[in-house]
Amino acid sequence: MIPNHGDEAAEGQVRISRVDTGRAYWSERPFVPSALRASVASAAILAVPFEGFRDYSGPLFPVGTEELLALVKNRAAVANLSVEVAIGDHNYHELALHGWALQLGQWLATAVGAPVVAAAIWEYIKSKRTKPAEGETKSKDTVRFALLVERVTNDERTVVKLEYDGPAENAESVMSPIVARVAKGELPERTESEANPNDNEPE
């Protein structure tokens, strides 16, 4: 069962909420040129920006977005899924976000596209993870990203936002089953005692 707008659930380091920022929302943003709006509205996968950071009010992507986007496009091509970036070229800006080893930004996908994005994210994380420090058994790398899953059922659109914030080595094992369930229209059991208080604002 999908919760009402504003309700949240959490499982481990995942925060889950229902939002209104689906493809229609992003296609109408002022930084998306008119020639791109139809493609954004119909894409199976979207890279979407943060809207504002500190004193900057415009759209921003974290550094490394283009590298991750290339992985997403490679996997999407195999699945014959369309990929777009929800911004015009002249408005595209990347920002180095210090304090997080891996800040992967925000991605929106259809139920079919969500596992494709997730697989590309796991591939990217594995390529960027560092080795544990001497005398330690685990890497201290952390990762933060959001995946919005948009489903259309009987002409009703729902968008569920999954936010991960935690150890890089746990991201795939924690998120993969949740992505699969949300893509099917399900949600994990509500466990507010484990809820992560952080949102997906860049830091």
N, C-alpha and C positions, 0 to 999 in steps of 0.2 A: 504494500500500500504506500503510495506517495503522500508525504505529509503536506498540509496546507502551506501556502506561502508564508515564510518567516519561521516555520518549524525547522528544527535541526536535529540530526542524529549524528552520532560519532562512533567509530569503531577503530580502536587503537589511535593512530595518528591521522585519521581521516575525519574531516568535518563534512557533513552532507546537508545540503539545503536546497529548497526549491526556489528558483529565481525566474525573472522575466526577461533575462538577457539572451534570447535566442537569436537565430539568424535574422529574423525580421528587425530586431533591435539594432544589430550591428550594421545591417545594410542601409539603415537610415541615419547613421552617424554622420556629422558634417565633414569628417576627415575621409570619408569614403566617396570618391568621385562618382558622378552619375553613371559613367560608362561601366563602372565596376559593380554597381548595386545589384543587378540581376544575378551576377555570378556569385556574389557573397550570399544572397538570399537563398540560393539553391545548392551551394557547395555542401559536400558531405563532411568536409573537414575545414575548419577555420583557425588560423592563428589570430588571436584577438589581443589588443593592447591593454595595458593599464591606462586608465583615464585620469591622468594627473599624478604628480609626485612632488611633495613638498611645495616649493614655490612655482613649479612648472605645471601649467594647467592642461597641456596638450597630451596626446597619446604617446605612450612609450612602450618599448619592448626591452626585455633584458638582453644584455650582450650574450651572444651565442644562439639567438633565435634562428638566424639564417642557417646555421649548421644543423640544428635540430629539424628545421623545416625541410632541409634536403633529405634527411632520413625519412621523415613523414611522407614526402612526395614519392620516394622510391617504393615504399611499402604500399602506398595508395595506388600507384600505377599498376602494381601486380593485381590489386583487388578491383581495378577499374573504378576508382573513386576520385571525385574532383576535390582539389585543394585550393584554397584561396587565403590571402592575407587581408584582413579587414581594415585596409588603409590604402591611400594613394601613395605612390612612390615618393612624391615630394614631401609628404608628411611623416615618412618612416624615420624614426629615431630609436637608437638603442642606448641604454644606460647601464653602466657598470654598477651593480648593486653590491656593495661591500657588506660583509657580515654573514653571508650565506655562501657556502662552497658552490652550490648549484641552484640557481634561481631560473626555473624553466618557463615562467610566465603562465599564460592562460590559453587554453585550447578549447574549441567547441567542435563537437562532432555529432553526427546522427548515431542512432543505435548501432548501425552497421559500421560506421567509421570509428567509433570509440575504441574498440580493441586494436585497431590499426595504429591510432595515435599512441595508445598505451604501449604497444610493442616497440614503437620507435623511441619512446621515452626510456624504456628499460635499456634499449641498445645504447642510447646516448649516455645514460648514467654509468653503465659499465665501462664505457670508453673514457670517462672522466674521473672515475674513482681513484683515489690515491691509496698507496699501501699503508697498512698500520704503522704507527711510529714504533721505533725500537723498544722492545719490552712490552708491547701491547698486542692483543690478539684481534682487535677490531679497529677499522678505520673510523675516524671521527667525522667523516664527510656527512654533511646534511643536505637535504634537497627540499625544495618547496615549489609546488606548482598547483594549478587548478585545471580540471577537465570538466567541461560542461557537456552533458549528454542531452540531446534534444530528441524526443520521441513524438511521433504523430500517430494517434490512435482514434479512429472514428472522427476525424477532423479536429480532434482536440490535441493541442500542443502542450507538452510539459518539458521543462528544462530543469535538470537536476545538476547541481554544482558539487563536484567532489574536490576537496582541497586536501592535499597531503603536505605535511610539515614534519619531517623527522629524519632518522638515519637513512642515508642513501642505500645501504645494503638491505634495508627492510622494505623499500618502496614497492618492488614488484610483488613480493609475497603478500603484503598487506593489501595492495590496491587491486591486483588482478581479479580476485574473486568478487570484489565489490563492483568493479567496472562491469564484469559479466552480468551480475545480478541487476544492476541499474539499467543496463542496456535491454534487459528483458522486462523492465517495468517494476522491478522489485527493489526493496531497500533492506539493509541489515537491520537487526533489532536495535531499538533505541537504547543507547548506553551513555546517558549524559554525564555520568560520573567520570567517564574517560574523555569527555569532550575537550578539544584543544581550543583555548580561548583566543588564539590568534586568527585573524582573517588573512586573506591573501594579498594584502597591500604590500608593495615592495618596501624593503627596508635597507 
